[in-house]
Amino acid sequence: MSAFCYSKGEVRRKSKKILGVVEKSFQKIWRIRNKLVLLHRLKKNNASLAQLVEQLTLNQWVQGSSP
């Protein structure tokens, strides 16, 4: 006889508990992923804004000028 002998009810309870932990972990990972995507977009927008400010203040769109 195996040392791991559980009734069907025990198996269901343990499975639900494990699935709950996995689901919470996945939700945390998804929230972190969403924050990283947002930060990436903000950084990209800030870089574009900085480039535009540089062009307007320094280059004044002089022909042949490149940022």
ChimeraX attribute file (.defattr): number of C-alpha atoms within 10 A of each C-alpha:
attribute: neighborCount
match mode: 1-to-1
recipient: residues
	/A:1	4
	/A:2	5
	/A:3	5
	/A:4	6
	/A:5	9
	/A:6	11
	/A:7	8
	/A:8	9
	/A:9	9
	/A:10	11
	/A:11	12
	/A:12	12
	/A:13	11
	/A:14	13
	/A:15	12
	/A:16	12
	/A:17	12
	/A:18	11
	/A:19	12
	/A:20	12
	/A:21	12
	/A:22	12
	/A:23	12
	/A:24	11
	/A:25	12
	/A:26	12
	/A:27	12
	/A:28	12
	/A:29	12
	/A:30	12
	/A:31	12
	/A:32	12
	/A:33	12
	/A:34	12
	/A:35	12
	/A:36	12
	/A:37	12
	/A:38	12
	/A:39	12
	/A:40	12
	/A:41	12
	/A:42	12
	/A:43	12
	/A:44	12
	/A:45	12
	/A:46	12
	/A:47	12
	/A:48	12
	/A:49	12
	/A:50	12
	/A:51	12
	/A:52	14
	/A:53	13
	/A:54	13
	/A:55	16
	/A:56	12
	/A:57	9
	/A:58	12
	/A:59	15
	/A:60	11
	/A:61	12
	/A:62	10
	/A:63	7
	/A:64	6
	/A:65	10
	/A:66	8
	/A:67	9
